[in-house]
Amino acid sequence: MLDLLAGRYPGFLFGLPVGRALPVFHFHETTPEALEPAFRYLAENGYRTLVSDDVARIVRDGAAPPPRSVMLAFDDAWASLWLVAGPLLKRHGLRAVTYAIPGRMSNATTVRPTLDDGPVDAEAADRAADPFVSWAELRALSSSGVIDVQSHTWSHSMVYCGSEVVGHVDAAFAAEPFLNRPRLNTDDPPQFLDAATAGAPLYARRSRMSDAPRYLPGRNDGGRWETLDEQRIAIDYELDYGRQALQSRLGIKVDHICLPWGVSGLVTAAALNRHGFSTAFANRMSGRYVVAKGDHPFFLKRLHSRHIFALPGRGRTPFVTFP
């Protein structure tokens, strides 16, 4: 409601034109039933889909997006990106961006049958022990030209940022989103708290990319806080190594990033600039939920995919329900 009162929602959600802005819609796990109507709406109403370099031209060069342009963003590169989204994008002549997490992906050398091969259970695949696309699948999506692969950091980690125990692993913790489980180690491969570890202590958590210093619990010494140098090095690693992994494994250039949970801070913003990233999606209190000339390139914003149907076109449904 505060966002609504502050005017952060763009006018097209209320029946007005889009204007000289680019709506960017985000998706996570998905199904054919959720995607097909949205993609059909875009295709039947003549919308074109832009990708990451187009966004950079808008915010850095002042270019105006072409009429009836949108960007579709799939966070995390869940298995359903391969099983469902890729085939449906191709059917409707659309493209999308995915923000992949290389530190969580598997090295499977074969690819799974997709919607093009018959019915798929995308929901089950996204809930599996290994719920993301494999490297082979991501490579195929990138090579197809349908998916622009960019970074979602190396490990998409939640870390402890408080020294007081605030709870324990129980049924409620097991029901939390998979990516919300805190990271336990500081080296690779990343290790995360197992939801089956009943009774393990929990501390306050925040994104690794926030300005909050990390608390490292100890078994005997009561734990310690990371130093400022350790924090900077860890954030640099998430940005730079995540990018390098995607570039080397896929043979692409990665200049863009979406920060997990939309969380950034002064340390991360400085690191993005230092490492030469072109754009980053991250929330902050100012600005509207569209991309436009003059926006800060490291604090770009998006809308939930349910708002696609508020775009101008036949069958439009403005005045949508807000969270």
SVG drawing of the C-alpha trace seen along z (x, -y; Angstrom):
<svg xmlns="http://www.w3.org/2000/svg" viewBox="-11 -11 51 48">
<polyline fill="none" stroke="black" stroke-width="0.4" points="0.0,0.0 2.9,-2.4 4.2,-1.8 0.8,-2.6 0.5,-5.8 4.1,-6.8 3.3,-6.5 5.8,-3.7 3.5,-1.7 3.4,-2.8 0.3,-4.3 -0.3,-1.5 -1.5,0.6 -4.4,-1.8 -5.4,-1.9 -3.0,-4.6 -0.4,-4.2 3.0,-2.8 4.8,-5.9 8.6,-6.1 9.4,-3.3 10.1,0.4 8.0,2.7 10.1,5.6 8.2,8.6 9.8,11.3 9.0,15.0 10.4,17.8 9.1,21.4 6.4,21.7 4.0,24.1 2.5,24.2 -0.9,23.1 0.7,19.9 2.9,19.0 0.8,19.8 -1.9,17.1 0.7,14.5 2.8,15.3 -0.2,15.5 -1.4,12.1 2.0,10.5 2.2,12.2 -1.4,11.4 -1.0,7.8 2.2,7.3 4.7,7.0 8.4,7.4 10.8,8.7 14.0,6.9 17.0,8.3 19.8,7.0 21.8,4.9 18.7,3.1 18.1,2.2 21.6,0.8 21.0,-1.4 17.9,-2.9 19.4,-3.7 23.0,-4.5 22.6,-5.9 19.1,-7.5 17.6,-5.4 13.8,-5.2 12.4,-1.6 10.5,-0.8 6.7,-0.9 5.1,2.2 8.3,3.5 8.8,5.5 11.4,7.6 10.7,11.0 13.0,12.1 13.2,15.6 15.1,15.6 17.2,18.5 17.0,20.7 14.7,23.3 14.2,26.6 10.9,25.2 12.9,22.7 14.1,25.6 11.0,27.8 8.4,25.1 9.5,21.5 12.1,22.2 9.6,24.1 6.8,21.6 9.0,18.6 10.0,20.2 6.4,21.0 5.3,17.4 8.4,15.8 9.5,14.2 12.8,14.0 13.6,13.7 16.5,13.1 17.4,15.6 19.5,14.9 21.4,18.1 23.1,19.3 26.2,21.2 27.2,22.3 24.0,24.3 23.9,25.9 24.6,29.6 27.0,31.0 24.5,33.3 25.6,34.0 22.2,34.9 19.1,32.8 15.6,33.6 12.5,34.0 10.6,30.7 7.1,29.6 7.9,30.0 8.3,33.8 5.1,34.2 3.5,33.4 6.0,32.4 5.6,32.1 7.4,28.8 6.2,28.3 7.8,31.6 11.0,30.7 11.2,27.3 10.7,29.0 13.3,31.8 16.6,32.1 18.3,30.6 15.7,28.0 17.7,25.9 18.6,26.3 21.7,28.3 24.7,26.7 23.9,28.7 20.3,27.3 21.4,23.7 24.0,24.0 21.3,25.1 18.9,22.3 21.7,19.8 22.7,21.2 19.1,21.1 19.0,17.3 15.7,17.5 17.4,17.0 19.8,14.2 21.8,15.7 23.0,13.3 24.1,13.5 22.2,14.0 25.5,14.1 27.6,17.2 25.6,18.8 22.5,16.7 23.3,16.9 21.4,15.9 23.9,15.5 23.6,14.9 23.7,11.3 22.9,11.6 24.6,13.3 21.4,14.1 19.6,17.3 16.1,16.5 14.8,20.0 15.6,23.5 15.2,25.7 11.6,27.1 8.7,27.8 8.2,24.1 11.8,23.7 11.4,26.7 8.4,25.0 10.5,21.9 11.6,21.3 14.5,23.4 16.8,20.4 16.2,18.9 18.3,21.6 21.4,19.9 24.8,20.7 27.1,22.4 30.6,22.3 32.8,19.7 34.5,21.7 33.3,23.8 31.2,25.7 28.6,23.7 26.9,25.6 23.5,24.7 21.6,25.6 19.7,28.8 16.0,28.5 16.3,32.1 18.7,30.9 16.1,30.6 16.9,28.4 19.9,26.6 20.0,22.9 18.9,20.1 20.1,16.5 18.8,13.4 19.4,13.7 20.0,11.3 21.2,11.5 25.0,11.9 24.8,8.8 23.4,6.5 25.6,4.2 25.0,6.3 28.3,8.0 28.1,11.7 28.1,13.5 29.9,16.9 28.6,19.1 31.3,21.2 31.0,24.5 33.2,23.6 34.2,19.9 30.7,18.4 31.4,17.4 32.7,14.2 31.8,11.3 33.5,11.2 35.9,8.2 35.2,5.5 37.8,6.9 36.3,10.4 32.9,8.9 34.3,7.0 36.1,10.1 33.0,12.3 30.8,9.8 33.5,9.4 33.6,13.2 29.9,13.5 29.9,11.0 33.1,11.8 33.3,15.6 29.6,15.9 30.1,14.0 33.3,15.9 31.7,19.2 28.9,18.4 31.2,16.8 33.6,19.7 31.0,22.5 28.7,21.0 31.1,18.9 29.0,15.7 29.6,12.2 27.9,11.4 27.6,7.7 24.3,7.7 23.0,9.0 19.9,9.4 20.7,9.3 19.0,11.9 15.8,10.8 16.4,7.4 18.9,6.6 21.9,4.4 23.9,1.9 26.8,-0.5 29.4,2.3 27.7,4.2 27.1,1.0 30.8,0.1 31.7,3.6 29.4,3.6 31.1,0.4 34.6,1.8 33.9,5.0 32.4,3.1 28.8,4.4 26.5,2.5 23.1,3.0 21.7,4.5 18.2,5.1 17.8,4.2 15.1,2.5 15.4,-0.7 12.9,-3.1 12.9,-5.6 11.9,-5.1 9.1,-3.4 8.6,0.2 9.7,-0.2 13.0,-0.9 13.4,-4.4 16.0,-7.0 17.7,-8.4 17.3,-5.4 20.3,-4.4 21.8,-1.5 22.4,0.5 19.0,0.1 16.6,1.0 13.1,2.4 10.6,4.9 7.0,5.9 5.5,9.3 4.5,11.2 0.8,11.1 0.8,7.5 1.4,8.5 -2.4,8.4 -2.6,4.7 -0.5,3.8 -2.5,2.0 -4.1,4.5 -7.1,6.6 -8.4,8.3 -6.6,5.9 -7.4,6.1 -6.1,2.9 -6.8,2.1 -5.1,5.3 -4.8,6.5 -1.7,5.3 0.3,7.3"/>
</svg>
